[in-house]
Amino acid sequence: MAVHKGVTRWLVAGVIISTASIALTACGGASGTPDTIAGVGPAELVEPTEPITITYAGAAYAVDQIQPVIDAFEAEHPNITVEYESVPFDDFNSVLAARLTNASDAIDVFDVDMPRTDAYVARGWLADLTQTFPELVDSVDPGSLEAATVDDKVVTMPYQTSTNIMYYNKTLLDAAGIATPSADPADRLTWETVVEDATRAQAAGAQYGLIFDQIDRYYQLEPLAISAGGGPGASGDGNLDPEVANDGWVKAFEWYGSLFENGLSPRGVAVAETPNMFAAGQTAYYVGGPWWGGQFIAEAGLDFGVTAFPAFEGGEASTPTGGWSLGLNPQATPDKANAGAIFMKFMGLDNGGYAQYLSALAVPPSNLDGGVKFYDSDVFKDPRFAGVVDLMKSELANTSTLRLQTVGYVEFEDVMTKTFSDIINGTDTAEALKSAAADLTEAWAKFK
């Protein structure tokens, strides 16, 4: 699979897999949210006059991928040295738990997977950065700003986000007499229309009519529930009252389950296999991220185009989003907090943020100005990607939907991944969602 190593790591950590099952217990009141944030970041950043070293633990990029950013930072801030430690995502929570409280082996700055922000606040792992980065409000996309904010306090520095589009195979649509969809979000297709056309395409020779990139992952399936009127999956204090069995969720996932029952989508396929199925030229529609563009344009015989992530008829448009942020250790000494915050500002705000220094960029930076490099990527200049830049900008500005913000997110994602898999394999949708709601109620009891 022709995917940049850093992109693969980002996909696994932030979107596809939720294998880190460490218990994230709440530290606050009955609502499951913290009473206070453990520490406060510096109100003013002061360039150090003496050498200082900070430790940055990351799960989004390998050392060689992030090194150009660190080199550029150290060139601009010669008295600050950044020691980067790449940590596997599956081990990340346990590493943070051990080293945010160990003064002799502490980390100062660390990656934060956006949907885990509330859980990290509840554990006392994030400093309040509201006074440190007041300019953040006008500098990043709305979804990233929302992900960085808990109880009206900025607690992270977002640096990377995401969006989704729908690819289509022109050859297969032409064979079925289906008109080429527009890349204009104003012409967004409905899921009902997509199913009709996917069925026609399959009858005309396509092996599959419609495949979702992340076939059983909440990141990509949440917008179905939103568009069907079901909401993100929970409500109440701290979003700890399950709402995954309401009419909207049942509608969305009865529809989704029918794709597999009717053979429009394949059962028994791993997430990692889905882009290859579109690249092979036998799938009419493929819902996925722009990061697969490099793989798809490498297939000279693949005649594809892009269109907006569909919505249900009469429902609101909703698209996946989210990526990585940076957190500041609330236990850091004043000198370390100051140097760490200067580095965070460089990553997220200065000169458009970290993206300017990466040799390859497959996901949009949170910084609005920093998106210039991403949108100017050679991948998107391929004529098969016509209209994609304006489409992605529009989705990030208008339809992007964060994953559920709750201290119980780890448990939520684990339960829902299993539930989606059950629905795919033929379990009755209403019963599967009712069972998921019961499992979440039990799993979240410790947060209340």
C-alpha positions in Angstrom: 0.0 0.0 0.0 1.6 3.2 -1.1 1.1 5.2 2.0 3.7 7.4 3.7 4.8 5.9 7.0 3.7 8.9 9.0 0.2 8.8 7.5 -0.1 5.1 8.4 0.8 5.9 12.0 -1.6 8.8 12.2 -4.4 6.6 10.8 -3.8 3.8 13.3 -3.5 6.1 16.3 -6.1 8.7 15.7 -8.8 7.1 13.7 -8.8 3.4 13.0 -7.8 1.4 16.1 -8.8 1.7 19.7 -6.9 -1.0 21.4 -5.6 1.0 24.4 -7.9 -0.2 27.1 -6.3 1.4 30.1 -9.0 2.6 32.5 -9.4 6.4 32.3 -11.2 7.1 35.6 -12.6 10.5 36.5 -11.1 12.8 39.1 -14.0 15.1 39.5 -17.6 15.2 40.6 -20.6 13.1 39.8 -20.8 14.5 36.3 -17.6 12.6 35.3 -15.8 15.9 34.5 -13.0 17.4 36.6 -13.7 20.1 39.1 -10.6 22.0 38.1 -7.8 21.6 35.6 -4.6 20.6 37.3 -2.3 23.4 36.2 -2.2 26.7 34.3 0.1 27.5 31.4 2.3 30.6 31.3 0.5 33.9 30.6 3.5 35.2 28.8 6.1 33.4 26.8 9.7 34.5 27.3 12.6 33.3 25.2 15.1 31.5 27.5 18.5 33.1 27.9 20.1 29.9 29.1 19.9 26.4 27.5 17.0 24.2 28.5 15.8 20.8 27.3 12.2 19.7 27.0 10.9 16.2 26.4 8.2 15.6 23.8 6.4 12.2 23.7 4.5 11.6 20.5 2.4 8.8 18.9 1.6 10.6 15.6 5.0 10.5 13.9 8.2 8.5 13.9 11.4 10.3 14.8 12.6 10.8 11.2 9.3 12.3 10.2 9.0 14.9 12.9 12.8 15.7 13.0 12.6 18.4 10.3 10.1 20.3 12.4 12.3 20.0 15.5 15.3 21.1 13.6 13.5 24.2 12.3 12.3 25.0 15.8 15.7 24.7 17.4 17.2 26.9 14.7 14.7 29.6 15.6 15.0 29.0 19.4 18.7 28.0 19.9 18.4 27.8 23.7 15.7 25.2 23.6 16.5 21.6 22.8 13.6 19.2 22.1 14.1 15.5 22.9 11.5 13.6 21.0 10.4 10.1 22.0 8.2 8.2 19.6 5.8 5.9 21.5 3.5 3.2 20.0 -0.1 4.3 20.3 -1.1 1.1 22.1 1.4 2.0 24.8 0.7 5.7 24.9 -1.8 6.0 27.8 0.3 3.8 30.1 3.4 5.9 29.2 1.6 9.1 30.0 0.2 7.7 33.3 3.7 6.8 34.4 5.6 9.9 33.3 3.3 12.8 33.9 3.6 12.2 37.6 7.3 11.1 37.8 9.4 14.2 38.4 12.7 12.3 37.7 11.5 11.0 34.3 8.8 13.5 33.3 7.6 14.5 29.9 6.9 18.1 29.2 4.8 18.1 26.0 2.9 15.2 24.5 0.5 14.2 21.7 -3.2 14.1 22.5 -5.6 12.2 20.3 -8.5 14.6 20.0 -11.4 12.4 21.3 -9.3 11.6 24.4 -9.0 15.2 25.5 -11.8 15.0 28.1 -10.4 11.8 29.5 -7.0 13.4 29.9 -8.5 16.5 31.6 -10.3 14.2 34.0 -7.1 12.5 34.9 -5.4 15.9 35.6 -3.0 15.4 32.7 -3.6 18.7 30.8 -2.7 22.3 31.8 -5.1 25.2 31.2 -3.7 27.0 28.2 -6.5 29.6 27.8 -4.3 32.6 28.8 -1.2 31.1 27.0 -2.7 30.9 23.5 -5.5 33.5 23.1 -4.8 33.7 19.4 -5.9 30.1 18.9 -9.5 31.1 18.4 -8.9 32.8 15.1 -6.1 30.5 13.9 -7.5 27.0 13.6 -10.5 25.3 12.0 -13.7 25.2 14.1 -13.5 21.4 14.8 -10.0 21.7 16.1 -10.9 24.6 18.3 -13.8 22.6 19.7 -11.6 19.6 20.4 -9.1 21.8 22.2 -11.7 23.2 24.6 -13.1 21.6 27.7 -15.5 23.5 30.0 -14.7 26.8 28.1 -11.0 26.4 28.7 -8.4 25.7 26.0 -6.4 22.7 27.2 -4.5 21.6 24.0 -2.8 23.0 21.0 -4.3 21.3 17.9 -1.9 20.8 15.0 -3.5 18.2 12.7 -7.1 17.5 11.6 -8.9 15.4 8.9 -11.8 15.3 6.6 -13.5 12.7 4.3 -14.7 12.7 0.7 -16.4 10.1 -1.5 -14.5 8.7 -4.4 -16.3 7.2 -7.4 -15.2 5.0 -10.3 -16.1 6.8 -13.6 -15.7 3.7 -15.7 -18.2 1.7 -13.6 -20.7 4.6 -13.4 -20.5 5.1 -17.2 -21.2 1.4 -17.8 -24.3 1.8 -15.7 -25.4 5.0 -17.3 -25.0 7.0 -14.1 -24.2 10.7 -14.3 -20.9 11.8 -12.9 -21.4 13.4 -9.5 -20.3 17.0 -8.8 -17.6 18.0 -6.4 -19.6 21.0 -5.3 -21.0 20.3 -1.7 -24.1 22.2 -2.8 -24.8 19.2 -5.0 -24.3 16.6 -2.2 -25.8 13.2 -2.9 -28.2 11.5 -0.5 -27.3 8.1 0.8 -30.6 6.9 -0.7 -29.5 7.9 -4.1 -26.0 6.4 -3.7 -27.6 3.0 -2.8 -29.8 3.2 -5.9 -26.8 4.1 -8.1 -24.5 1.6 -6.5 -27.0 -1.2 -7.1 -27.2 -0.2 -10.8 -23.4 -0.1 -11.0 -23.1 -3.5 -9.5 -25.7 -4.9 -11.9 -23.6 -3.4 -14.7 -20.4 -5.2 -13.6 -19.0 -3.6 -10.5 -17.9 -6.2 -7.9 -19.1 -3.9 -5.1 -21.3 -0.9 -5.1 -20.2 1.0 -1.9 -17.4 0.6 0.6 -16.5 2.7 3.6 -12.8 3.0 4.3 -13.1 2.5 8.0 -15.7 -0.1 7.7 -16.5 -0.6 11.4 -15.1 2.5 13.0 -17.0 5.3 14.8 -14.8 8.0 13.3 -16.4 7.5 9.9 -19.8 6.1 10.9 -20.7 8.7 13.4 -21.9 11.1 10.6 -24.5 8.5 9.6 -26.1 8.8 13.0 -25.8 12.6 13.0 -27.4 12.9 9.6 -30.3 10.6 10.5 -31.0 12.7 13.6 -29.6 10.3 16.2 -26.9 12.6 17.6 -23.3 11.6 18.5 -24.2 8.7 20.8 -24.5 10.2 24.3 -26.0 13.1 26.2 -26.4 14.4 29.8 -23.7 15.4 32.3 -20.3 14.7 30.8 -22.0 12.9 27.8 -22.3 9.8 30.0 -25.9 8.8 29.2 -25.9 6.5 26.2 -28.0 7.5 23.2 -27.1 4.8 20.7 -30.5 3.1 20.5 -32.8 6.0 19.5 -34.7 6.2 16.2 -32.0 8.0 14.4 -29.3 5.5 15.3 -31.6 2.6 14.3 -32.4 4.3 11.0 -28.7 4.9 10.2 -27.5 1.5 11.0 -30.3 -0.5 9.6 -29.4 1.3 6.4 -25.7 0.5 6.9 -26.4 -3.1 7.8 -28.4 -3.5 4.6 -25.4 -2.6 2.5 -23.8 -5.9 3.6 -27.0 -7.9 3.6 -27.6 -7.0 0.0 -24.0 -7.5 -1.1 -23.3 -3.9 -2.0 -20.5 -3.9 0.7 -18.3 -6.9 1.5 -18.3 -8.8 4.8 -15.1 -10.2 6.3 -12.8 -7.3 5.0 -10.3 -5.7 7.3 -10.0 -1.9 7.4 -6.5 -2.0 5.9 -7.8 -3.8 2.8 -10.5 -1.4 1.8 -8.4 1.2 -0.2 -6.9 -1.6 -2.2 -10.4 -2.7 -3.3 -11.1 0.7 -4.8 -7.6 1.0 -6.3 -8.3 -2.4 -8.1 -11.1 -0.7 -10.0 -14.0 -2.9 -9.0 -15.8 -0.6 -6.5 -18.2 2.0 -7.7 -18.2 4.3 -4.6 -15.6 4.5 -1.8 -15.9 6.8 1.2 -12.5 7.7 2.6 -9.9 10.2 3.4 -7.7 12.3 1.1 -4.7 10.5 2.4 -5.4 7.6 -0.1 -5.0 10.0 -3.0 -1.3 9.0 -3.5 -2.3 5.4 -3.9 -5.2 6.1 -6.2 -3.4 8.4 -8.6 -0.6 5.9 -8.9 -3.1 3.6 -10.7 -2.9 5.0 -14.2 -6.0 3.0 -15.3 -8.2 4.1 -12.4 -10.5 6.7 -13.7 -12.0 8.3 -10.6 -13.5 11.5 -9.3 -14.6 12.9 -6.0 -17.8 14.2 -4.5 -19.0 15.3 -1.1 -19.6 12.9 1.8 -23.4 12.2 1.4 -26.2 12.8 3.8 -29.6 11.1 4.4 -32.5 12.7 2.6 -33.8 15.5 4.8 -30.9 15.1 7.2 -28.1 17.5 8.0 -24.7 17.1 6.3 -22.0 15.8 8.6 -18.4 14.7 7.9 -15.7 13.1 10.0 -12.9 15.2 11.4 -10.3 15.2 14.1 -6.6 14.4 14.5 -3.8 15.3 16.9 -3.1 18.1 19.4 -0.4 18.8 22.0 -0.8 18.9 25.7 1.4 20.5 28.3 2.3 18.7 31.5 0.5 20.6 34.3 3.3 19.5 36.7 6.1 21.0 34.6 8.4 23.6 36.3 7.9 27.2 35.2 11.0 27.1 33.0 9.9 23.8 31.3 6.3 25.0 30.9 7.5 28.2 29.2 9.9 26.4 26.8 7.2 23.7 26.2 4.6 26.3 25.4 7.0 28.1 23.0 7.4 24.7 21.2 3.6 24.2 21.1 3.1 27.6 19.6 5.7 26.8 16.9 3.9 23.5 16.1 0.4 25.0 16.0 0.6 28.7 15.2 3.9 30.2 14.1 4.2 30.6 10.3 1.2 28.4 9.8 2.4 25.7 12.1 4.4 22.4 11.8 3.1 21.5 8.4 5.5 24.0 6.7 8.5 21.8 7.6 7.3 18.3 6.7 8.5 16.8 3.5 5.2 15.0 3.0 1.8 16.1 4.2 -1.3 13.9 3.7 -3.7 15.4 6.2 -4.7 19.1 6.7 -3.1 21.0 9.5 -5.4 22.6 12.0 -3.9 26.0 11.3 -5.9 27.7 8.7 -2.9 29.5 7.1 -0.9 26.3 7.3 -3.3 24.5 5.0 -1.8 26.2 2.0 0.9 23.6 1.7 -1.5 20.7 2.1 -3.9 22.1 -0.5 -1.1 22.7 -2.9 0.0 19.1 -2.8 0.9 17.6 -6.2 -1.6 14.8 -5.5 -4.5 17.2 -5.7 -3.3 18.6 -9.0 -4.1 15.4 -10.7 -7.1 16.1 -12.9 -9.0 13.2 -11.3 -9.1 15.2 -8.1 -10.8 18.2 -9.8 -12.7 20.3 -7.2 -11.3 18.4 -4.2 -9.5 21.4 -2.6 -12.6 23.6 -2.4 -14.6 20.6 -1.3 -12.3 19.8 1.6 -12.1 23.4 2.7 -15.9 23.6 2.7 -16.4 20.4 4.7 -13.8 21.5 7.4 -15.6 24.9 7.7 -19.2 23.8 7.6 -19.9 20.1 8.2 -17.0 18.6 10.2 -18.2 16.7 13.3 -16.0 15.7 16.2 -16.2 12.3 17.8 -18.1 12.2 21.1 -16.4 14.3 23.8 -16.6 12.4 27.0 -14.3 11.0 29.7 -15.7 7.6 28.7 -14.6 7.7 25.1 -12.2 4.7 25.2 -15.0 2.5 26.4 -17.4 4.0 23.9 -15.2 3.4 21.0 -14.5 -0.2 22.0 -18.2 -1.0 22.5 -19.3 0.7 19.3 -16.6 -1.0 17.1 -17.9 -4.4 18.3 -21.5 -3.3 17.7 -20.8 -2.1 14.2 -19.1 -5.4 13.5 -22.1 -7.3 14.8 -24.5 -5.3 12.6 -22.3 -5.8 9.5 -22.4 -9.6 10.1 -26.2 -9.7 10.4 -27.2 -9.0 14.0 -30.5 -7.3 14.3 -29.7 -3.5 14.4 -32.2 -2.5 17.1 -31.1 -5.4 19.3 -27.4 -4.7 18.8 -27.8 -1.0 19.6 -29.9 -1.8 22.7 -27.2 -4.1 23.9 -24.5 -1.5 23.2 -26.5 1.0 25.3 -26.6 -1.4 28.2 -22.9 -2.2 27.9 -22.1 1.6 27.9 -24.2 2.2 31.0 -22.3 -0.5 32.8 -18.9 0.7 31.5 -19.6 4.3 32.4 -20.9 3.7 35.9 -17.4 4.3 37.3 -17.4 7.9 35.9 -20.6 9.0 37.7 
